[in-house]
Amino acid sequence: MYKYDKIDQQLVNERVAQYRDQTRRYLAGELTEDDFRPIRLQNGLYIQRLAPMLRIAVPYGLLSSTQMHKLGDIAKKYDKDYGHFSTRQNLQLNWPKLEDVPDILEELATVEMHAIQTSGNCIRNITTDQFAGIAPDEVFDPRAMAEIMRQWSTFHPEFALLPRKFKIAVSGTKDDRAVVQMHDIGMEFFKNENDKIRIKMWVGGGLGRTPILGSVIHENLEWQHAISYAEAIIRTYNIHGRRDNSYKARIKILVKAMGIEAFKAQVEEEWSHLKDGPLTITQAEFDRVSAYFEPMAYETLPTSDASFDTNLASNPAFTSWVKRCVHAHKTDGYRAVTLSLKTHGEAPGDASSAQMHTTADLADAYSFGELRVSHQQNLILADVKLSNLFTVWEKARAAGLATANIGLLTDMICCPGGDFCNLANAKSLPIAKSIQAQFDNLDYLHDIGEIEINISGCMNGCGHHSVGHIGILGVDKDDEEWYQVSIGGKKGNDSSLGKVIGRSFAADEMPAVIQKLIDTYINERTDEEQFIDTVRRVGADPFKANVYAEKESA
């Protein structure tokens, strides 16, 4: 993984020193709240409902075991002994003291970490596939490009105060797992008919108050122009994006208002001044950064392992875990493992400091000292030998990290919601826990099959409710918390936005509502269909009729 050079380390150290003095001045009354707000946001600090929240950057979701150990230490020392992994592959601390944040940032800097550009109207963390570099369907390893984009966008003076936040995702696989169509810019790398790497550029996607699928702005961009074309897009947005209304300030609103062809014409004009200039990525520069992401020191292993096969045949619990949590690897004899942060009764995405240390230890012992964070708020060991899977399962299970529910109903995406966030209209975490309790039967979950439930506490959509097979959105109705339900959303190559099924529900109704949706699916499905397939085939009416039947009769 990428290692800081002297310039990286100096920049981060200087930022820590600056922020320490700025915090001192604020606490001494020398800076007003209005003065301090943009400063703290530039350093990843929000003021939430009950306490500050610090968002720590995890570039493209990649962590060393040393970094994960440090996160565990910080969560124990400065927070309430846990952290929350977000859908942007970052870590959030929900309870740090404002005066402790400079100390936290200083500790992070010792392991090449920071909180720069994790908030504010700037280019946020570049994200990608959690299986980058090891996925069998990969045609281009996007990690080097993600790092090049990170270096370009960090402290970019022209883009430090955009109309609104800006998010970029890169993907190099046949099946998109980076949700490129739902980003301000999505880069989909592929090989053309001449076996040359090209980029399909998406623009204007986004969730939130007005969810919009991105539009293709360039079908066949040479990879060397990734930065210059992205800069042309963001310059166009920076010039024409609205600044009078934060709800209408995202690039998706600008693209929709202008139309993709008119927007593209503006971008192409801007790009004409940038193309083939200093922003062009040379092969030498790409090779330099790619060297940090060379394949691990894989052993030559057989494609099967006798001990693994024996345990698979004799241990049903292990078998269920392998089915849901173990993934194919491009190198023979290795697998990727998802460590579930969706234990029943716990907030989705939360990890205790002890669990962070355990994952770091597992990475050291079984996965070359490296970890990944997924958009689904889970952790990944990318390079586990087939022969070590049973041992990893036993140790993960002892730490509460081996729930065999990846891809199933209780593998929910959920934002912190009204328990923490000032913007939330309703609580998200209690809804997630009540649904977990309703479906606390792994055998039943396996029978239901793959289904995605995404929960957001407000229209900002941090829980990605718009692209959930079932989406749940917290709404305010007469100063009470209610929940709007949508179905039919999906991420990936065939992304779609969910449609609201009808009137909202009270919190205590939600487990029964989800149960009725599942019952409808079971009654309507064919043998081969997953939930999303059935919704797309039969439409929303059968689901709506079942959910609202008792309400209408009452």
VEXLO-110907 format. One line per 5 residues: number of its first residue (from 1); for each residue x, y, z of C-alpha. Coordinates in pm, 1 decimal. Example, Ala and Ser with C-alpha at 12.3 -4.5 7.8 and 13.67 -1.06 7.14 Angstrom:
BEGIN
1	1230.0 -450.0 780.0 ~ 1367.0 -106.0 714.0
# end
This chain:
BEGIN
1	0.0 0.0 0.0 ~ 105.5 360.6 -49.8 ~ 367.3 497.7 190.2 ~ 416.6 863.3 272.9 ~ 723.9 1037.2 140.8
6	887.7 1330.5 319.5 ~ 654.5 1581.3 155.4 ~ 342.0 1388.2 256.1 ~ 457.5 1360.3 615.2 ~ 560.2 1725.4 633.8
11	223.5 1842.8 499.9 ~ 29.2 1633.0 749.1 ~ 253.1 1733.2 1042.0 ~ 218.7 2101.3 953.5 ~ -157.6 2069.1 928.7
16	-167.8 1914.5 1277.3 ~ 41.0 2198.3 1421.0 ~ -178.8 2458.0 1250.9 ~ -495.8 2302.5 1380.9 ~ -357.2 2268.9 1734.0
21	-295.8 2644.2 1744.1 ~ -631.3 2720.5 1584.5 ~ -808.5 2507.4 1846.0 ~ -615.8 2680.7 2125.0 ~ -719.2 3020.3 1991.5
26	-1083.0 2914.1 1963.1 ~ -1093.9 2778.2 2318.1 ~ -929.0 3099.4 2440.3 ~ -1199.7 3307.7 2272.9 ~ -965.9 3452.4 2010.7
31	-1161.4 3291.3 1724.8 ~ -1538.9 3313.0 1693.3 ~ -1758.6 3015.2 1617.0 ~ -1801.5 3147.1 1262.0 ~ -1422.9 3175.5 1227.0
36	-1360.5 2828.6 1365.1 ~ -1631.1 2638.3 1176.0 ~ -1457.6 2624.5 833.0 ~ -1128.0 2546.5 1006.9 ~ -1260.8 2244.9 1195.8
41	-1447.6 2120.2 888.7 ~ -1123.2 2129.9 690.6 ~ -983.6 1896.7 955.7 ~ -1273.4 1652.0 958.4 ~ -1453.0 1774.2 1271.0
46	-1831.1 1814.3 1287.6 ~ -2038.3 1926.9 1583.3 ~ -2310.7 1666.7 1615.9 ~ -2619.5 1641.0 1831.3 ~ -2446.9 1525.9 2148.3
51	-2074.7 1565.6 2085.8 ~ -1818.9 1640.9 1816.1 ~ -1767.9 1380.4 1543.9 ~ -1427.4 1328.7 1383.9 ~ -1412.7 1161.6 1043.3
56	-1077.5 994.9 974.7 ~ -972.5 938.5 613.4 ~ -912.5 585.2 489.1 ~ -802.5 648.3 127.6 ~ -972.5 405.0 -110.8
61	-1058.3 188.6 190.3 ~ -706.6 50.6 245.0 ~ -555.0 9.8 593.2 ~ -237.9 -144.7 730.3 ~ -253.4 -348.1 1049.2
66	-43.2 -77.9 1217.0 ~ -300.9 183.3 1123.3 ~ -587.7 -33.2 1246.6 ~ -410.8 -87.2 1578.5 ~ -372.5 290.2 1608.1
71	-744.0 341.2 1537.2 ~ -824.4 92.1 1810.7 ~ -596.1 273.4 2055.4 ~ -751.7 609.9 1969.5 ~ -1107.9 477.6 2002.9
76	-1026.7 347.3 2349.6 ~ -832.5 651.8 2468.8 ~ -1038.2 936.4 2321.6 ~ -1382.7 793.0 2247.5 ~ -1624.7 541.9 2398.5
81	-1418.6 240.4 2297.7 ~ -1557.9 205.5 1946.6 ~ -1563.6 362.4 1600.0 ~ -1806.9 365.8 1309.5 ~ -1699.9 263.0 958.1
86	-1891.4 463.9 699.1 ~ -2014.0 399.8 344.6 ~ -1723.2 611.2 215.0 ~ -1477.9 364.8 368.6 ~ -1375.3 611.2 643.2
91	-1385.5 579.1 1022.4 ~ -1592.5 812.1 1238.7 ~ -1542.4 879.0 1608.6 ~ -1871.5 994.3 1761.3 ~ -1755.6 1112.3 2103.4
96	-1416.5 1285.9 2094.9 ~ -1366.9 1600.3 2300.3 ~ -1300.3 1907.4 2090.2 ~ -986.4 1989.4 2284.8 ~ -852.0 1634.1 2227.2
101	-879.9 1642.0 1848.1 ~ -531.5 1792.1 1788.3 ~ -384.5 1508.7 1995.6 ~ -583.4 1254.3 1793.0 ~ -460.3 1405.5 1466.9
106	-103.3 1400.2 1594.1 ~ -132.2 1031.1 1679.9 ~ -282.7 959.0 1337.7 ~ 7.6 1134.1 1168.9 ~ 251.1 885.5 1326.3
111	91.2 607.9 1117.3 ~ 41.4 807.4 796.2 ~ -323.2 896.5 858.3 ~ -521.2 1220.3 879.2 ~ -869.7 1373.7 858.7
116	-799.4 1616.3 573.2 ~ -1087.6 1673.3 328.7 ~ -1322.4 1433.5 503.2 ~ -1572.1 1718.1 531.9 ~ -1641.2 2057.1 379.4
121	-1709.4 2161.6 20.8 ~ -1407.8 1992.9 -134.5 ~ -1309.1 1669.4 -307.3 ~ -1368.0 1396.2 -52.2 ~ -1210.8 1053.1 -7.4
126	-1158.4 870.3 -339.5 ~ -1329.4 531.0 -312.9 ~ -1304.7 203.0 -499.7 ~ -1383.5 -168.8 -490.4 ~ -1294.7 -342.9 -164.5
131	-1153.7 -633.0 -370.1 ~ -929.3 -412.6 -585.7 ~ -616.9 -597.4 -692.5 ~ -747.5 -945.8 -616.1 ~ -1089.7 -969.0 -785.8
136	-1112.9 -1237.0 -1058.1 ~ -1328.4 -1006.6 -1274.6 ~ -1077.4 -720.8 -1258.9 ~ -945.8 -581.7 -1587.8 ~ -754.6 -291.5 -1431.6
141	-628.0 -249.1 -1075.0 ~ -767.5 93.7 -978.4 ~ -566.7 148.9 -660.8 ~ -276.2 332.8 -824.1 ~ -518.0 560.6 -1007.6
146	-708.5 622.2 -684.3 ~ -381.3 723.8 -517.7 ~ -285.8 951.1 -807.3 ~ -629.3 1113.4 -786.6 ~ -587.1 1150.5 -410.0
151	-254.7 1328.8 -448.7 ~ -396.0 1557.8 -716.7 ~ -707.3 1649.0 -517.2 ~ -549.2 1693.6 -172.7 ~ -498.5 2064.0 -92.2
156	-602.7 2153.7 -447.3 ~ -623.7 2533.4 -409.1 ~ -884.6 2584.6 -679.6 ~ -1121.1 2325.5 -534.4 ~ -1098.7 2406.3 -162.9
161	-1435.6 2583.2 -163.3 ~ -1662.2 2420.9 -419.4 ~ -2037.5 2488.7 -424.4 ~ -2081.7 2160.1 -230.7 ~ -1895.1 1842.7 -140.3
166	-1761.0 1635.6 -429.9 ~ -1720.2 1258.9 -445.0 ~ -1522.9 1044.9 -691.0 ~ -1520.3 665.4 -732.5 ~ -1299.9 449.0 -954.2
171	-1368.0 91.6 -1065.2 ~ -1172.1 -158.1 -1272.9 ~ -1396.7 -465.4 -1265.5 ~ -1659.2 -610.1 -1497.8 ~ -1913.5 -597.1 -1213.2
176	-1916.3 -251.8 -1056.2 ~ -1877.2 -265.0 -678.1 ~ -1771.0 98.8 -640.0 ~ -2117.4 244.4 -721.3 ~ -1969.6 467.2 -991.2
181	-2309.1 577.1 -1126.1 ~ -2401.0 736.2 -793.9 ~ -2098.0 965.5 -766.6 ~ -2026.7 1319.9 -878.4 ~ -1762.1 1161.5 -1100.3
186	-1743.1 788.5 -1162.6 ~ -1451.6 633.5 -1350.8 ~ -1515.4 291.9 -1501.4 ~ -1190.9 146.2 -1640.6 ~ -1213.2 -112.9 -1918.6
191	-1014.8 -258.2 -2207.4 ~ -1117.9 -163.5 -2560.0 ~ -1109.5 -385.5 -2869.3 ~ -734.6 -318.5 -2901.4 ~ -669.8 -423.6 -2541.6
196	-598.4 -62.4 -2440.3 ~ -711.4 75.3 -2103.4 ~ -984.8 333.5 -2138.3 ~ -1224.4 509.7 -1900.9 ~ -1600.7 539.4 -1922.3
201	-1660.2 866.6 -1737.6 ~ -1983.9 919.7 -1547.6 ~ -2087.7 1257.2 -1410.1 ~ -2371.2 1401.6 -1204.5 ~ -2472.5 1100.0 -999.5
206	-2564.3 1132.6 -634.8 ~ -2795.4 1036.8 -354.1 ~ -2943.9 1276.3 -99.7 ~ -3252.8 1491.9 -139.6 ~ -3263.8 1447.2 -517.9
211	-3117.9 1105.6 -606.6 ~ -2996.4 1092.7 -966.6 ~ -2811.6 827.4 -1164.4 ~ -2504.3 966.5 -1335.8 ~ -2480.1 1032.9 -1708.9
216	-2197.1 918.8 -1936.1 ~ -1992.4 1221.1 -2038.2 ~ -1711.8 1031.9 -2215.4 ~ -1738.3 675.3 -2344.7 ~ -1374.2 608.2 -2426.8
221	-1125.6 834.0 -2248.2 ~ -756.4 746.5 -2254.9 ~ -647.0 672.0 -1898.0 ~ -363.7 925.9 -1920.4 ~ -626.5 1202.7 -1920.9
226	-807.1 1097.8 -1602.4 ~ -689.5 1400.7 -1403.7 ~ -716.9 1661.3 -1678.1 ~ -1070.4 1555.9 -1770.3 ~ -1177.3 1542.7 -1405.6
231	-1030.1 1888.8 -1355.0 ~ -1224.3 2018.9 -1654.9 ~ -1545.2 1876.4 -1506.9 ~ -1485.8 2027.5 -1164.4 ~ -1381.4 2364.2 -1305.9
236	-1705.7 2375.2 -1502.7 ~ -1898.8 2287.2 -1189.8 ~ -1707.4 2541.3 -981.4 ~ -1796.6 2817.5 -1229.6 ~ -2162.1 2729.7 -1293.0
241	-2272.2 2542.1 -978.8 ~ -2524.2 2716.8 -756.0 ~ -2405.7 2876.3 -432.9 ~ -2732.5 3037.6 -327.2 ~ -2903.7 2714.7 -218.3
246	-2715.9 2426.4 -57.1 ~ -2989.4 2180.3 -158.2 ~ -2937.1 2268.1 -524.7 ~ -2560.5 2308.8 -519.1 ~ -2445.9 1955.7 -609.1
251	-2315.4 1889.9 -959.8 ~ -2606.4 1652.6 -1026.5 ~ -2844.4 1950.5 -1016.0 ~ -2624.2 2147.5 -1256.3 ~ -2599.6 1858.4 -1504.6
256	-2973.7 1800.4 -1489.2 ~ -3048.6 2171.6 -1537.0 ~ -2807.1 2215.9 -1828.8 ~ -2856.6 1876.0 -1986.6 ~ -2564.9 1638.2 -2036.8
261	-2485.8 1756.9 -2390.3 ~ -2465.5 2126.3 -2293.8 ~ -2265.8 2039.7 -1983.5 ~ -2029.0 1822.2 -2187.2 ~ -1974.4 2107.3 -2434.0
266	-1862.9 2332.2 -2147.5 ~ -1633.7 2059.2 -2014.4 ~ -1480.8 1989.4 -2355.1 ~ -1409.1 2360.4 -2400.0 ~ -1236.3 2372.2 -2061.6
271	-1051.6 2049.1 -2136.9 ~ -912.8 2194.9 -2459.6 ~ -690.5 2414.9 -2240.7 ~ -579.3 2122.4 -2022.4 ~ -545.9 1823.8 -2256.0
276	-189.4 1702.3 -2316.2 ~ -58.6 1949.3 -2057.3 ~ 109.4 1901.1 -1718.4 ~ -194.8 1713.1 -1581.6 ~ -140.7 1425.9 -1826.2
281	-42.3 1112.7 -1633.8 ~ 279.4 972.2 -1775.5 ~ 352.0 602.4 -1785.6 ~ 652.1 665.0 -1560.4 ~ 437.1 832.1 -1296.1
286	174.0 560.7 -1314.5 ~ 442.7 293.2 -1280.3 ~ 597.4 476.4 -984.5 ~ 271.0 479.3 -792.0 ~ 172.3 129.6 -907.0
291	489.7 -7.0 -748.0 ~ 331.5 54.7 -407.9 ~ 52.0 -186.6 -503.2 ~ 252.8 -477.9 -636.1 ~ 100.1 -823.6 -572.8
296	171.3 -970.0 -231.6 ~ 433.7 -1241.2 -184.4 ~ 190.8 -1517.4 -277.2 ~ 300.9 -1875.3 -243.2 ~ 242.3 -2129.4 -516.5
301	-50.9 -2322.8 -372.6 ~ -284.2 -2595.3 -497.2 ~ -637.0 -2498.8 -593.1 ~ -781.0 -2715.6 -314.4 ~ -694.0 -2800.9 45.8
306	-781.8 -3125.0 223.2 ~ -825.7 -2974.9 570.9 ~ -1052.2 -2702.6 431.9 ~ -1264.6 -2961.2 252.0 ~ -1289.4 -3173.1 568.8
311	-1402.6 -2880.3 782.3 ~ -1646.4 -2770.7 513.6 ~ -1805.1 -3115.4 507.6 ~ -1823.8 -3160.3 885.7 ~ -1909.9 -2816.1 1024.6
316	-2237.7 -2657.2 907.0 ~ -2166.9 -2324.4 1079.4 ~ -1832.0 -2296.8 902.6 ~ -1997.7 -2393.4 575.4 ~ -2256.0 -2114.3 611.7
321	-1981.1 -1863.4 685.7 ~ -1779.8 -1969.6 381.5 ~ -2086.8 -1936.6 160.4 ~ -2157.7 -1579.9 270.8 ~ -1824.8 -1432.2 386.8
326	-1554.5 -1593.4 171.4 ~ -1492.2 -1463.9 -181.0 ~ -1301.8 -1572.8 -489.1 ~ -943.3 -1459.7 -543.9 ~ -748.2 -1429.1 -868.2
331	-455.5 -1623.3 -715.3 ~ -489.4 -1999.1 -668.3 ~ -507.5 -2115.8 -307.8 ~ -619.4 -1776.9 -167.8 ~ -954.3 -1623.7 -77.4
336	-1082.2 -1286.4 42.6 ~ -1274.7 -1279.6 370.2 ~ -1537.2 -1028.8 482.3 ~ -1547.0 -974.8 857.4 ~ -1905.3 -879.8 932.5
341	-1969.6 -565.3 1135.4 ~ -2339.4 -654.4 1137.2 ~ -2367.1 -866.9 1449.7 ~ -2728.8 -884.8 1558.8 ~ -2805.4 -629.9 1829.2
346	-2514.1 -403.9 1734.9 ~ -2516.7 -85.1 1526.9 ~ -2421.0 -167.0 1165.6 ~ -2067.8 -52.9 1088.7 ~ -1957.3 -16.3 1450.9
351	-1638.6 -187.1 1568.8 ~ -1507.3 -190.5 1922.7 ~ -1143.2 -112.1 1989.6 ~ -1094.2 -479.5 2079.1 ~ -1238.6 -581.7 1742.2
356	-1009.6 -335.4 1564.9 ~ -710.3 -492.8 1736.2 ~ -837.0 -840.4 1649.9 ~ -876.5 -754.5 1281.2 ~ -525.9 -607.1 1279.9
361	-389.3 -924.0 1440.3 ~ -571.4 -1138.9 1185.3 ~ -429.9 -928.3 904.2 ~ -77.4 -967.6 1041.0 ~ -111.0 -1342.5 1083.0
366	-308.3 -1432.3 771.5 ~ -332.0 -1146.6 518.1 ~ 4.7 -973.4 470.5 ~ -76.6 -708.7 732.7 ~ -341.6 -535.3 520.3
371	-715.6 -466.2 559.7 ~ -991.9 -317.1 347.9 ~ -1310.9 -128.0 436.4 ~ -1617.6 -187.4 217.4 ~ -1900.8 43.8 115.3
376	-2124.2 -198.8 304.0 ~ -1949.0 -101.3 629.9 ~ -1762.4 -426.9 677.7 ~ -1390.9 -515.4 695.9 ~ -1200.1 -739.2 455.1
381	-893.5 -962.2 474.2 ~ -799.0 -974.4 108.1 ~ -536.6 -1250.8 93.8 ~ -613.1 -1551.3 315.0 ~ -481.3 -1896.6 231.0
386	-748.4 -2159.6 179.3 ~ -576.1 -2370.9 445.7 ~ -610.8 -2088.7 702.6 ~ -980.4 -2015.7 657.3 ~ -1101.3 -2239.9 939.0
391	-860.5 -2082.5 1189.1 ~ -957.5 -1732.0 1075.2 ~ -1324.6 -1822.3 1117.2 ~ -1270.0 -1950.9 1470.5 ~ -1082.4 -1638.9 1576.7
396	-1324.4 -1403.4 1403.7 ~ -1621.1 -1581.2 1559.9 ~ -1471.1 -1543.2 1906.6 ~ -1447.3 -1166.4 1844.2 ~ -1802.8 -1130.6 1710.5
401	-1681.4 -1077.2 1353.7 ~ -1808.1 -1390.9 1181.5 ~ -2183.9 -1347.3 1143.8 ~ -2265.1 -1535.5 823.0 ~ -2490.2 -1264.1 682.7
406	-2289.9 -1085.6 413.3 ~ -2529.6 -996.6 133.0 ~ -2829.9 -1102.3 338.6 ~ -3107.2 -895.4 493.4 ~ -2926.5 -810.0 817.9
411	-2613.6 -695.1 634.2 ~ -2772.9 -351.3 634.6 ~ -2620.4 -17.6 548.7 ~ -2720.5 234.1 813.7 ~ -2615.2 591.4 890.5
416	-2577.3 705.2 1256.1 ~ -2907.9 893.0 1225.5 ~ -3081.7 1091.5 1495.0 ~ -2884.8 931.2 1775.3 ~ -2590.0 1146.3 1670.4
421	-2648.8 1365.4 1364.6 ~ -2792.2 1718.6 1382.1 ~ -2932.4 1686.0 1030.2 ~ -3130.7 1367.6 1091.4 ~ -3509.7 1372.3 1101.6
426	-3527.4 1034.3 1272.4 ~ -3320.9 766.8 1440.1 ~ -3174.2 496.7 1215.5 ~ -2995.7 262.2 1454.2 ~ -3304.4 152.3 1655.1
431	-3480.0 68.8 1328.5 ~ -3184.9 -143.6 1219.5 ~ -3181.1 -324.5 1553.0 ~ -3556.8 -388.4 1547.6 ~ -3528.5 -539.1 1198.4
436	-3233.4 -749.6 1312.6 ~ -3446.8 -880.8 1599.1 ~ -3732.7 -964.8 1360.0 ~ -3500.6 -1166.8 1138.7 ~ -3269.1 -1319.8 1398.0
441	-3257.2 -1656.9 1225.7 ~ -2968.8 -1722.7 990.3 ~ -3132.4 -2027.0 832.1 ~ -3433.4 -1814.4 738.8 ~ -3205.8 -1538.7 607.5
446	-3024.3 -1787.1 386.0 ~ -3360.6 -1909.5 253.5 ~ -3462.7 -1552.3 168.3 ~ -3140.4 -1500.1 -24.3 ~ -2955.4 -1185.3 -115.1
451	-3129.0 -859.9 -31.8 ~ -3003.5 -512.6 54.4 ~ -3171.6 -290.2 313.0 ~ -3032.3 62.6 337.9 ~ -3141.6 304.6 610.4
456	-3097.3 683.3 619.8 ~ -3205.5 918.6 897.3 ~ -3264.2 1210.6 660.8 ~ -3277.8 1318.5 297.6 ~ -2899.4 1354.5 279.7
461	-2900.8 980.9 219.3 ~ -2581.1 881.4 400.2 ~ -2731.1 533.1 437.7 ~ -2781.4 506.5 59.1 ~ -3153.4 431.8 97.0
466	-3223.2 534.0 -264.3 ~ -3027.1 237.3 -402.6 ~ -3136.1 -23.3 -149.7 ~ -3350.9 -314.3 -264.7 ~ -3550.7 -190.0 31.9
471	-3479.4 168.2 131.6 ~ -3586.1 323.2 460.4 ~ -3583.1 700.6 504.5 ~ -3647.7 878.7 832.7 ~ -3891.7 1170.1 794.3
476	-4034.9 1432.0 1029.1 ~ -4414.8 1433.7 1047.4 ~ -4573.7 1666.5 1300.2 ~ -4251.2 1663.8 1504.9 ~ -4256.8 1284.7 1525.7
481	-4026.0 1027.4 1368.6 ~ -4173.6 833.4 1077.2 ~ -4023.1 613.6 809.2 ~ -4077.3 613.3 433.8 ~ -4018.4 285.8 250.7
486	-3902.5 239.4 -108.6 ~ -3828.9 -74.5 -308.6 ~ -3646.9 -148.9 -632.6 ~ -3321.3 37.7 -579.9 ~ -2996.2 -125.3 -683.1
491	-2629.4 -41.8 -722.1 ~ -2390.5 -189.4 -975.9 ~ -2388.5 -210.9 -1354.8 ~ -2768.4 -203.3 -1373.4 ~ -2821.6 61.0 -1105.5
496	-3170.9 186.4 -1033.2 ~ -3339.8 417.7 -785.7 ~ -3603.9 284.2 -550.4 ~ -3964.4 404.7 -560.0 ~ -4163.5 496.6 -251.4
501	-4446.6 248.8 -193.8 ~ -4682.3 483.4 -8.1 ~ -4747.1 651.9 322.5 ~ -4481.0 645.3 594.3 ~ -4480.5 424.0 903.1
506	-4422.4 465.6 1275.1 ~ -4104.8 316.8 1418.0 ~ -4279.3 27.1 1589.1 ~ -4441.0 -76.3 1260.1 ~ -4116.6 -117.1 1068.1
511	-4027.7 -481.0 1151.6 ~ -4376.2 -592.9 1042.5 ~ -4353.6 -383.6 725.6 ~ -4026.5 -548.1 627.9 ~ -4174.1 -888.6 709.7
516	-4469.3 -823.3 476.6 ~ -4236.0 -717.6 197.8 ~ -4040.2 -1038.6 242.3 ~ -4357.7 -1248.2 257.5 ~ -4473.8 -1092.3 -69.8
521	-4140.5 -1169.3 -230.3 ~ -4152.2 -1532.7 -116.5 ~ -4504.6 -1571.3 -256.9 ~ -4422.1 -1406.4 -588.6 ~ -4068.7 -1524.1 -664.8
526	-3958.4 -1791.7 -904.7 ~ -3695.5 -2045.0 -800.8 ~ -3405.3 -1842.6 -941.0 ~ -3512.4 -1491.7 -843.7 ~ -3361.5 -1266.9 -579.7
531	-3574.1 -993.7 -419.6 ~ -3470.2 -723.8 -669.4 ~ -3550.4 -951.9 -963.9 ~ -3901.7 -1014.4 -837.2 ~ -3963.0 -643.9 -776.3
536	-3851.8 -562.3 -1129.6 ~ -4069.9 -836.4 -1279.0 ~ -4397.3 -787.5 -1090.4 ~ -4367.0 -420.5 -995.2 ~ -4450.0 -254.6 -665.0
541	-4826.2 -317.4 -656.6 ~ -4825.9 -665.8 -493.4 ~ -4583.6 -543.9 -225.7 ~ -4784.0 -229.2 -163.2 ~ -5110.9 -420.5 -141.8
546	-4977.7 -658.3 120.5 ~ -4807.3 -391.4 330.1 ~ -5109.2 -161.0 341.8 ~ -5383.8 -426.6 354.2 ~ -5447.6 -404.6 728.0
551	-5410.5 -25.7 729.4 ~ -5674.7 11.0 458.8 ~ -5916.7 -231.3 626.3 ~ -5871.6 -55.8 959.1
# end
